[in-house]
Amino acid sequence: MRMPTLFRNSILTVCLLSGTVLVSQPAFAATIHMIPQGDLKILDPIQNPGYITRNHGYMIYDTLFAQNAAGVVKPQMVDGWTVSADKKSWSFKLRDGLKWSDGSPVTAADCVASLKRWGAKDVSGRLLFAAIGDIKAVDASNFSITLKAPFGPVLEMLGKPSSNVPFMMPERIAATDPNEQIKETIGSGPFVFKRDEWVPGNKVVYIKNPLYVPRKEPSDGLAGGKVVKVDRVEWNYIPDQNTALTAFRNGEMDIYELPPADFIPTLTTDANIKLAADPLGNQGWLRPNHLAAPFDNPKARQALYFLVNQGEYLAAAGFPEAYRHKTCMAYFMCGSLNESSSGAAPYAGGKDLEKAKKLLQEAGYKGEKIVVLTPSEPPVQAAAAMVTVQNLKKAGVNVEAQAMDWSTLLARRSKKDGWHIFHTFSVGADVFSPAVNAYAQANCDKAPSGWPCDTKLEELRAAWVAESDTTKRKAITDDLQKRMYEVVPYVNFGQFFQPMAYRNTLSGVLNVGVPVMWNIEKK
């Protein structure tokens, strides 16, 4: 395989600096080469919610339940389950023959330990475990959950599709403190991680797991049979996007996980390339610091709605119109089961700088400096920050755009002072319900950076997860969103679709919002 000069030289540099001797590697009958969205640095998908680590998790771990393409939760490692009439006593039986990649059998004790570790770290897991009175292994194949309080979406949480995903691990590994990284990467999933070939900053290697037992059903979303049809998968990290594009278009790479939006027109015209975008898409967020004046006043936060024209933000990020959703006012994603228009009417007119000025004045703003954290990358966040800076200036706000890289921004936003606004986005699977949307929390110091604090909003979130009737839950969703428009935990700056690109030598690629490698065949 011929590599672009810059990519080839970067590999040589890594090897020289590390003292590694380049030796020929055996050829593999079928190897998929993917340009991942970033460099894999952290291997623990429970300790770290980053999407690159989540994607690594899907390669080597499996889950008890999974969502199909229609969003319906289906059993994965579980063979069957029962629930009592009052929906408080749950029993689960594992499929026969499940093994960890080291050859040892998967047991119910492993699953209980894995769920406990996930439940201590994940936003949805914490909600579920607050309602659990007891969880225990009954025998090697069966475990039970007894609820002390009503909790409607039990299966939905066990089948949560995105960060943090409740991946199953051996008990000895799951016993690791959730705030510390695991030391071993033993899973029961479709691939095995080749730690001996891992070169951080360059390459990650996975091989087919010969011990994996797929379900008999066809692949369907993240559910069904995870049948592996290749021998090996390599993630080849290429930090320079132009070099990445060249390698992909030349056929040296098979998959380009997240090409920048401004590459989409070029890729669309190439007959050898196909694009697949998650049907639910992504949601962009403008997150104010609720502890910093004037945004400690809800009127100032509401003013931010009147600075936003969603089309303006997404165009600035480079997304063609075909990859932008029409204006979406739903906090829990347009197109999801929890889509709602409740509370949105006052802002339906879109951008209105005069209304923004008026609300800021009513909030007590008198020209103090407003700090917007402005990253140089990733492209979506960088573009969104600059649009906000420009619109704040047009509204008469004294703005300081503090430039930094993304890693620095992540550190800065964790501090409770020194900034007012940052931007990010999330995949729809991490937004589509009050139970999974971490930025919908308003539990003060426990909320992510921004720290919204509102008792009524938290009571509504608690009522939502306690309700098992879907019709009643929809009514709570409407009330909850109406309250969110009053509290403004964040402002949605647009719903968009960032496609994965792959070459037409691949077939069976699943369009699920996660670059899963099962079901794919390579010519």
Backbone torsions as a table, in degrees:
resi	resn	phi	psi	omega
1	MET	NA	125.0	179.8
2	ARG	-86.1	132.3	179.7
3	MET	-109.7	150.4	173.3
4	PRO	-57.9	149.5	-174.1
5	THR	-55.3	-45.3	-176.8
6	LEU	-62.7	-42.3	179.9
7	PHE	-66.3	-43.0	-179.5
8	ARG	-62.1	-42.7	180.0
9	ASN	-67.0	-34.5	180.0
10	SER	-65.5	-36.8	177.3
11	ILE	-65.4	-44.2	-179.2
12	LEU	-61.9	-40.1	179.1
13	THR	-62.3	-45.0	178.6
14	VAL	-58.5	-44.2	-177.6
15	CYS	-66.5	-41.0	-179.9
16	LEU	-66.1	-42.3	-178.9
17	LEU	-66.4	-33.1	-177.2
18	SER	-89.5	-6.3	-179.0
19	GLY	78.5	14.6	-178.5
20	THR	-79.5	138.6	176.3
21	VAL	-94.7	129.4	178.7
22	LEU	-74.3	123.6	177.3
23	VAL	-128.8	155.3	-179.8
24	SER	-69.6	143.6	179.9
25	GLN	-108.2	150.3	179.0
26	PRO	-65.7	148.1	178.4
27	ALA	-76.2	147.3	178.2
28	PHE	-115.0	140.9	-175.5
29	ALA	-59.5	-39.9	-179.6
30	ALA	-144.9	109.9	179.3
31	THR	-123.7	128.4	174.2
32	ILE	-95.4	128.1	175.7
33	HIS	-106.7	121.2	-179.0
34	MET	-121.5	137.0	170.0
35	ILE	-87.4	107.1	-176.9
36	PRO	-77.2	168.4	-178.7
37	GLN	-69.0	-18.1	-179.6
38	GLY	-167.8	-175.2	-179.4
39	ASP	-88.6	126.8	177.7
40	LEU	-75.2	115.8	179.9
41	LYS	-118.5	-31.9	-177.0
42	ILE	-115.5	128.5	-173.5
43	LEU	-97.5	-6.2	-173.8
44	ASP	-98.8	105.0	-175.8
45	PRO	-76.4	-6.3	174.3
46	ILE	-93.3	-42.3	179.7
47	GLN	-69.8	-30.2	-176.9
48	ASN	-128.2	126.1	-177.0
49	PRO	-89.3	3.0	-177.0
50	GLY	-56.2	144.9	-174.6
51	TYR	-66.0	-32.7	178.5
52	ILE	-64.9	-36.5	177.5
53	THR	-73.8	-36.9	174.2
54	ARG	-59.1	-44.5	-179.4
55	ASN	-62.8	-40.6	174.5
56	HIS	-59.0	-40.8	179.3
57	GLY	-60.2	-42.7	179.8
58	TYR	-65.6	-23.2	178.0
59	MET	-70.2	-42.3	-168.4
60	ILE	-113.4	-15.1	-178.4
61	TYR	-110.9	166.6	173.6
62	ASP	-125.6	171.6	-176.8
63	THR	-126.9	159.0	178.6
64	LEU	-68.5	-41.7	178.5
65	PHE	-134.5	163.7	178.5
66	ALA	-152.2	155.2	178.6
67	GLN	-87.9	137.2	172.8
68	ASN	-84.4	-174.8	-175.2
69	ALA	-63.5	-23.5	179.2
70	ALA	-90.5	2.9	-179.0
71	GLY	82.7	10.0	179.2
72	VAL	-87.3	133.9	-178.2
73	VAL	-78.7	128.7	-179.0
74	LYS	-125.5	153.5	177.5
75	PRO	-68.5	145.9	178.9
76	GLN	-122.6	-77.2	172.5
77	MET	-78.5	-22.7	179.8
78	VAL	-78.1	137.2	176.1
79	ASP	-88.2	-43.5	179.2
80	GLY	-162.0	165.4	-179.6
81	TRP	-152.1	158.9	175.6
82	THR	-132.2	156.4	177.4
83	VAL	-140.4	142.3	-178.4
84	SER	-72.0	165.7	-177.9
85	ALA	-60.2	-34.4	179.3
86	ASP	-86.1	2.8	176.1
87	LYS	60.8	30.9	178.1
88	LYS	-110.7	-17.2	-178.9
89	SER	-116.8	117.3	-176.3
90	TRP	-118.9	137.6	176.3
91	SER	-127.8	136.8	-175.7
92	PHE	-129.3	137.4	176.5
93	LYS	-117.6	130.0	179.1
94	LEU	-78.1	154.0	174.3
95	ARG	-65.9	151.0	177.5
96	ASP	-72.7	148.6	170.5
97	GLY	83.4	5.2	-179.9
98	LEU	-71.2	135.3	-179.6
99	LYS	-134.4	149.6	169.7
100	TRP	-76.6	160.6	-175.7
101	SER	-67.9	-11.0	174.3
102	ASP	-90.3	3.2	176.1
103	GLY	97.8	-12.5	-179.1
104	SER	-79.0	151.8	-177.7
105	PRO	-73.7	146.9	172.3
106	VAL	-77.1	132.0	-179.5
107	THR	-122.2	163.6	176.8
108	ALA	-61.9	-33.8	178.3
109	ALA	-62.7	-36.9	175.8
110	ASP	-60.1	-44.8	-176.8
111	CYS	-68.0	-39.6	177.6
112	VAL	-62.7	-45.6	179.2
113	ALA	-63.5	-39.3	179.7
114	SER	-65.4	-42.2	179.2
115	LEU	-65.5	-38.1	179.3
116	LYS	-63.6	-42.3	-179.6
117	ARG	-66.5	-43.9	176.7
118	TRP	-61.3	-42.6	-177.4
119	GLY	-66.1	-21.7	177.9
120	ALA	-81.4	-15.0	-172.1
121	LYS	-116.4	-36.6	-171.3
122	ASP	-85.9	146.8	-179.7
123	VAL	-61.2	-43.2	178.6
124	SER	-72.4	-38.8	179.1
125	GLY	-61.5	-39.0	178.9
126	ARG	-65.0	-38.4	177.0
127	LEU	-63.8	-44.4	-179.3
128	LEU	-65.1	-46.5	-175.9
129	PHE	-72.1	-19.6	172.8
130	ALA	-67.1	-23.4	179.9
131	ALA	-97.2	-8.6	-177.1
132	ILE	-85.7	128.9	174.3
133	GLY	-91.5	-33.9	-178.4
134	ASP	-156.3	140.2	173.3
135	ILE	-139.1	127.6	-174.7
136	LYS	-155.2	155.1	172.5
137	ALA	-81.2	128.4	178.6
138	VAL	-85.1	-44.0	173.9
139	ASP	-154.7	-163.9	-174.7
140	ALA	-64.3	-27.0	-173.8
141	SER	-113.3	-8.7	-173.0
142	ASN	-127.2	141.0	172.1
143	PHE	-139.3	162.2	-176.3
144	SER	-132.4	153.6	174.3
145	ILE	-128.1	127.0	175.7
146	THR	-116.3	123.4	-178.5
147	LEU	-88.8	140.4	173.2
148	LYS	-96.8	-12.3	178.7
149	ALA	-142.7	153.3	-180.0
150	PRO	-59.6	140.6	176.9
151	PHE	-150.0	111.3	-174.5
152	GLY	-71.5	-54.8	-170.7
153	PRO	-88.2	53.3	-179.1
154	VAL	-60.1	-53.0	-177.7
155	LEU	-66.7	-36.6	178.4
156	GLU	-60.8	-36.1	179.1
157	MET	-74.7	-39.2	178.0
158	LEU	-67.1	-23.6	177.5
159	GLY	-106.6	24.4	-179.3
160	LYS	-56.5	127.0	-170.7
161	PRO	-85.9	-16.2	-175.5
162	SER	-134.6	-172.0	-165.8
163	SER	-60.3	135.2	-11.5
164	ASN	-83.4	128.3	178.3
165	VAL	-79.7	135.9	178.0
166	PRO	-76.9	72.4	177.8
167	PHE	-73.3	145.2	179.2
168	MET	-91.3	138.7	-179.9
169	MET	-135.5	159.5	174.3
170	PRO	-58.9	149.4	-174.8
171	GLU	-55.9	-41.8	-177.1
172	ARG	-63.7	-30.6	178.4
173	ILE	-81.9	-41.2	179.4
174	ALA	-65.7	-16.3	177.4
175	ALA	-74.1	-8.8	178.0
176	THR	-62.5	136.6	175.6
177	ASP	-50.6	130.0	-177.8
178	PRO	-62.5	-16.9	176.8
179	ASN	-90.8	1.0	175.6
180	GLU	-117.3	152.3	-179.8
181	GLN	-78.8	145.1	174.9
182	ILE	-68.9	154.4	-178.3
183	LYS	-99.6	-20.0	-178.6
184	GLU	-119.9	153.7	177.6
185	THR	-122.7	73.4	178.5
186	ILE	-108.5	119.0	-179.9
187	GLY	-126.7	179.6	175.2
188	SER	-119.6	22.1	-176.3
189	GLY	-89.3	-171.0	-170.1
190	PRO	-74.6	-17.2	-179.2
191	PHE	-127.9	164.5	175.0
192	VAL	-117.7	132.4	178.1
193	PHE	-77.9	126.8	179.0
194	LYS	-93.5	85.5	-177.5
195	ARG	-60.2	-33.0	-177.5
196	ASP	-69.4	-15.9	178.5
197	GLU	-107.7	2.4	-179.8
198	TRP	-73.0	123.8	175.8
199	VAL	-122.1	93.9	-179.3
200	PRO	-52.7	136.6	-177.0
201	GLY	86.4	-0.1	-176.3
202	ASN	-144.5	-58.8	-168.8
203	LYS	-147.6	141.9	171.6
204	VAL	-127.6	135.9	-174.9
205	VAL	-124.4	136.8	174.7
206	TYR	-130.4	145.1	173.9
207	ILE	-123.5	158.8	-179.7
208	LYS	-58.9	134.0	178.9
209	ASN	-84.6	109.6	-177.1
210	PRO	-69.0	-15.5	-178.0
211	LEU	-94.6	-4.7	-175.8
212	TYR	-71.1	138.2	179.4
213	VAL	-115.3	99.8	-179.3
214	PRO	-74.6	156.3	172.9
215	ARG	-67.6	160.8	-176.8
216	LYS	-81.8	-21.3	-179.0
217	GLU	-70.0	154.9	175.7
218	PRO	-64.4	155.2	174.5
219	SER	-59.7	137.5	-178.3
220	ASP	-151.4	102.6	-172.5
221	GLY	62.7	-130.9	176.3
222	LEU	-92.8	2.1	-178.7
223	ALA	-102.2	-179.5	178.1
224	GLY	81.1	-166.4	-176.2
225	GLY	-74.0	123.9	176.8
226	LYS	-93.9	75.1	-176.3
227	VAL	-86.3	120.6	-178.8
228	VAL	-90.5	126.1	-175.2
229	LYS	-117.5	12.8	174.8
230	VAL	-129.0	165.9	-178.2
231	ASP	-89.7	-28.8	-166.8
232	ARG	-156.1	145.9	174.3
233	VAL	-128.2	131.4	175.3
234	GLU	-119.7	128.2	168.2
235	TRP	-92.7	116.3	-179.9
236	ASN	-108.0	102.3	-176.1
237	TYR	-76.4	122.7	178.3
238	ILE	-125.2	98.0	-172.6
239	PRO	-65.2	-31.2	178.8
240	ASP	-80.9	118.0	-172.7
241	GLN	-67.7	-33.2	178.1
242	ASN	-67.2	-39.0	175.7
243	THR	-65.5	-40.3	178.0
244	ALA	-60.7	-44.4	-179.8
245	LEU	-61.6	-42.6	179.5
246	THR	-62.4	-45.7	179.9
247	ALA	-61.4	-39.2	-179.1
248	PHE	-70.5	-46.9	-177.1
249	ARG	-68.9	-26.7	177.6
250	ASN	-79.5	-4.9	178.4
251	GLY	87.1	8.5	179.2
252	GLU	-79.3	-21.4	176.1
253	MET	-122.4	144.8	-177.4
254	ASP	-93.0	-32.9	-175.9
255	ILE	-133.2	137.3	174.5
256	TYR	-118.3	101.5	-167.4
257	GLU	-61.1	-51.4	-176.8
258	LEU	-135.5	75.1	176.5
259	PRO	-64.6	142.6	177.6
260	PRO	-55.3	151.2	-175.0
261	ALA	-58.2	-35.3	-177.5
262	ASP	-75.0	-4.3	172.7
263	PHE	-87.5	-14.7	-173.3
264	ILE	-57.8	-46.4	179.3
265	PRO	-57.8	-40.6	179.4
266	THR	-64.6	-44.6	-178.8
267	LEU	-67.2	-34.2	-178.5
268	THR	-63.1	-31.0	-175.8
269	THR	-87.5	-3.2	-178.4
270	ASP	-91.4	116.9	-176.1
271	ALA	-66.8	-17.4	-178.9
272	ASN	-89.1	1.1	-172.7
273	ILE	-124.7	140.1	175.0
274	LYS	-119.4	151.0	179.5
275	LEU	-118.8	137.6	178.9
276	ALA	-133.7	118.8	-179.5
277	ALA	-113.1	138.2	175.9
278	ASP	-54.9	123.0	-177.0
279	PRO	-57.7	-28.1	179.7
280	LEU	-81.2	-30.3	176.5
281	GLY	81.1	-160.6	-177.8
282	ASN	-125.5	158.4	177.9
283	GLN	-124.1	127.2	178.5
284	GLY	-87.4	143.8	-175.4
285	TRP	-127.0	135.9	167.5
286	LEU	-107.2	110.8	-171.5
287	ARG	-107.5	114.6	176.2
288	PRO	-87.0	153.7	174.8
289	ASN	-83.6	107.3	-176.1
290	HIS	-70.4	-9.3	179.9
291	LEU	-95.5	-10.7	-173.5
292	ALA	-107.7	124.8	176.1
293	ALA	-63.2	143.5	4.0
294	PRO	-86.2	0.4	-172.6
295	PHE	-79.6	4.1	167.3
296	ASP	-77.6	-7.3	176.7
297	ASN	-104.1	126.3	-177.0
298	PRO	-59.0	-28.4	179.3
299	LYS	-64.2	-36.3	178.1
300	ALA	-67.9	-38.1	177.9
301	ARG	-67.9	-39.4	177.4
302	GLN	-64.6	-30.4	177.9
303	ALA	-59.9	-30.0	-178.2
304	LEU	-63.9	-30.1	176.3
305	TYR	-58.1	-36.3	-175.9
306	PHE	-82.2	3.2	172.2
307	LEU	-97.7	-5.3	-168.5
308	VAL	-109.5	121.2	162.3
309	ASN	-113.4	112.7	-171.3
310	GLN	-60.7	-38.4	178.6
311	GLY	-61.9	-36.1	178.9
312	GLU	-63.4	-43.6	-179.6
313	TYR	-65.3	-45.2	-175.3
314	LEU	-73.5	-32.2	174.4
315	ALA	-66.1	-39.3	179.0
316	ALA	-63.2	-32.0	178.5
317	ALA	-78.9	-6.9	174.8
318	GLY	95.3	9.0	-177.0
319	PHE	-79.8	124.3	172.7
320	PRO	-60.8	158.2	-176.5
321	GLU	-57.7	-33.2	-178.6
322	ALA	-65.5	-17.4	-178.6
323	TYR	-110.4	18.3	174.0
324	ARG	-117.4	138.7	172.2
325	HIS	-77.3	149.9	169.9
326	LYS	-56.5	164.0	-178.8
327	THR	-47.9	124.3	-176.6
328	CYS	-119.0	120.2	-178.5
329	MET	-103.2	9.0	-178.0
330	ALA	-87.5	125.0	178.0
331	TYR	-65.7	-30.4	-175.5
332	PHE	-107.5	35.9	172.5
333	MET	78.6	131.4	168.3
334	CYS	-72.7	136.6	-178.7
335	GLY	94.0	-5.7	177.9
336	SER	-94.5	170.4	178.0
337	LEU	-65.6	-20.0	-176.3
338	ASN	-105.5	16.7	176.9
339	GLU	-60.3	136.1	-178.3
340	SER	-148.5	150.6	174.4
341	SER	-108.0	3.6	-176.2
342	SER	-59.2	132.7	175.4
343	GLY	81.9	-7.0	-172.5
344	ALA	-86.7	-15.3	-171.7
345	ALA	-53.3	-42.8	-178.2
346	PRO	-62.4	-17.8	-175.2
347	TYR	-113.1	6.1	-174.8
348	ALA	-65.2	-22.4	179.9
349	GLY	-73.4	-12.4	176.5
350	GLY	83.1	-151.6	-172.6
351	LYS	-60.2	128.3	179.6
352	ASP	-151.7	95.2	-173.7
353	LEU	-64.3	-32.2	-179.8
354	GLU	-68.5	-40.1	176.5
355	LYS	-65.4	-37.5	177.6
356	ALA	-61.9	-45.3	178.5
357	LYS	-59.2	-44.8	-177.0
358	LYS	-62.8	-45.6	-179.8
359	LEU	-66.0	-37.6	177.5
360	LEU	-63.6	-41.7	177.8
361	GLN	-63.7	-41.6	178.8
362	GLU	-65.6	-25.4	178.0
363	ALA	-82.0	-3.9	177.6
364	GLY	94.9	13.3	-179.4
365	TYR	-72.2	129.5	-177.0
366	LYS	-129.8	34.8	174.4
367	GLY	92.5	11.1	177.7
368	GLU	-64.7	154.5	-179.6
369	LYS	-67.7	131.7	176.3
370	ILE	-109.5	121.8	-177.1
371	VAL	-96.6	121.2	174.9
372	VAL	-108.9	120.3	177.2
373	LEU	-73.1	120.2	-168.7
374	THR	-121.4	99.6	-176.9
375	PRO	-79.4	153.7	174.6
376	SER	-79.2	-23.2	177.4
377	GLU	-160.7	162.0	-1.0
378	PRO	-66.8	163.1	-171.1
379	PRO	-59.4	-40.9	-176.6
380	VAL	-64.7	-48.5	-179.7
381	GLN	-64.9	-39.2	-179.8
382	ALA	-63.3	-46.2	-179.5
383	ALA	-65.7	-42.7	-179.1
384	ALA	-62.0	-41.8	-179.8
385	ALA	-61.0	-42.1	-178.8
386	MET	-67.9	-36.0	176.7
387	VAL	-64.0	-43.8	178.8
388	THR	-62.2	-43.6	178.9
389	VAL	-57.9	-46.6	-179.5
390	GLN	-63.2	-42.9	-177.4
391	ASN	-71.7	-34.4	174.1
392	LEU	-62.0	-42.3	178.4
393	LYS	-62.5	-41.9	178.4
394	LYS	-63.2	-27.1	179.2
395	ALA	-88.0	7.8	176.4
396	GLY	83.5	19.0	-178.0
397	VAL	-90.8	140.1	175.6
398	ASN	-80.3	102.4	-171.2
399	VAL	-109.4	138.8	168.7
400	GLU	-120.1	115.1	176.7
401	ALA	-89.8	107.6	-178.4
402	GLN	-92.7	110.0	-176.1
403	ALA	-79.2	142.0	-179.4
404	MET	-168.8	166.3	173.1
405	ASP	-83.6	171.8	-173.5
406	TRP	-65.9	-38.7	-179.7
407	SER	-62.3	-40.0	178.1
408	THR	-66.2	-39.8	179.1
409	LEU	-61.5	-41.6	179.9
410	LEU	-60.0	-37.3	178.2
411	ALA	-72.2	-41.1	-178.1
412	ARG	-65.7	-41.3	-174.9
413	ARG	-69.6	-14.9	178.2
414	SER	-78.9	-12.0	177.7
415	LYS	-89.6	139.9	-171.0
416	LYS	-82.1	-4.0	176.5
417	ASP	-136.4	169.5	177.3
418	GLY	91.5	0.0	177.1
419	TRP	-153.3	161.1	-179.0
420	HIS	-122.3	-33.9	-174.1
421	ILE	-145.2	137.7	164.9
422	PHE	-136.6	168.0	-177.3
423	HIS	-125.4	144.4	173.3
424	THR	-155.5	-177.2	173.0
425	PHE	-148.9	165.4	-178.8
426	SER	-140.1	150.9	174.0
427	VAL	-68.5	152.6	-176.6
428	GLY	-57.4	-31.8	-179.4
429	ALA	-65.1	-17.3	177.3
430	ASP	-101.5	9.5	-175.4
431	VAL	-127.6	-24.2	-159.4
432	PHE	-69.8	-4.2	175.9
433	SER	-147.5	158.6	177.9
434	PRO	-62.4	-20.4	-178.4
435	ALA	-81.2	-26.2	-176.8
436	VAL	-104.6	-20.2	-175.2
437	ASN	-78.4	98.5	-176.5
438	ALA	-63.3	-32.4	-176.6
439	TYR	-81.7	-2.9	172.7
440	ALA	-85.8	-8.2	179.0
441	GLN	-66.1	145.0	175.2
442	ALA	-133.5	44.1	-176.6
443	ASN	-102.4	39.7	169.4
444	CYS	59.7	-121.7	-174.9
445	ASP	-63.5	-19.5	-179.6
446	LYS	-83.4	-14.1	179.9
447	ALA	-75.0	155.4	176.5
448	PRO	-63.6	171.8	-177.4
449	SER	-41.4	125.1	-173.9
450	GLY	125.1	-36.4	167.9
451	TRP	53.3	52.8	171.9
452	PRO	-61.0	148.5	-176.8
453	CYS	-141.6	105.9	-177.9
454	ASP	-153.3	114.5	-176.5
455	THR	-63.4	-41.4	-177.4
456	LYS	-64.1	-42.0	179.6
457	LEU	-63.2	-40.7	178.0
458	GLU	-67.6	-34.8	176.5
459	GLU	-64.9	-38.7	178.0
460	LEU	-68.3	-38.7	176.1
461	ARG	-62.6	-40.9	178.7
462	ALA	-65.4	-39.7	178.6
463	ALA	-66.0	-35.4	-179.5
464	TRP	-63.7	-47.3	-177.5
465	VAL	-74.8	-20.8	179.1
466	ALA	-79.6	-18.4	-174.4
467	GLU	-91.0	129.4	179.0
468	SER	-101.4	-17.2	178.5
469	ASP	-80.0	121.0	-173.3
470	THR	-66.1	-33.5	179.2
471	THR	-67.2	-45.0	178.2
472	LYS	-66.6	-35.6	179.2
473	ARG	-65.4	-35.1	178.0
474	LYS	-63.1	-39.3	178.0
475	ALA	-64.1	-38.6	177.5
476	ILE	-66.5	-37.5	177.4
477	THR	-57.9	-43.4	179.2
478	ASP	-62.8	-45.0	179.2
479	ASP	-64.2	-39.2	-178.0
480	LEU	-66.2	-45.3	179.5
481	GLN	-65.1	-38.2	177.3
482	LYS	-58.0	-41.8	178.1
483	ARG	-67.8	-35.6	178.4
484	MET	-63.2	-36.5	177.2
485	TYR	-67.9	-23.2	175.9
486	GLU	-82.4	-40.0	-176.3
487	VAL	-85.0	-34.9	-179.3
488	VAL	58.5	69.4	173.8
489	PRO	-62.8	-34.9	173.7
490	TYR	-159.8	167.5	176.8
491	VAL	-112.0	129.0	177.9
492	ASN	-77.4	116.4	178.6
493	PHE	-98.2	9.4	172.3
494	GLY	144.4	148.7	175.8
495	GLN	-106.5	127.5	-172.5
496	PHE	-141.4	166.8	-174.9
497	PHE	-123.5	111.5	-179.4
498	GLN	-104.2	104.3	-170.2
499	PRO	-78.1	154.0	165.9
500	MET	-90.4	137.4	179.3
501	ALA	-106.4	140.8	176.8
502	TYR	-146.4	154.6	-177.5
503	ARG	-80.8	154.6	-175.7
504	ASN	-75.1	3.8	171.2
505	THR	-78.0	-8.6	177.7
506	LEU	-103.5	143.2	173.6
507	SER	-134.5	157.1	179.9
508	GLY	81.1	16.0	179.3
509	VAL	-68.9	128.2	-177.7
510	LEU	-91.8	131.0	-177.9
511	ASN	-95.1	83.2	-172.1
512	VAL	-125.8	6.2	-179.9
513	GLY	83.1	-3.8	176.8
514	VAL	-131.1	134.4	-178.5
515	PRO	-77.3	74.5	179.1
516	VAL	-80.4	145.4	-172.4
517	MET	-106.5	-1.7	174.8
518	TRP	-77.9	161.3	178.5
519	ASN	74.8	-4.4	-176.6
520	ILE	-92.1	134.0	171.9
521	GLU	-113.7	145.8	179.7
522	LYS	-120.0	128.2	179.6
523	LYS	-70.1	NA	NA
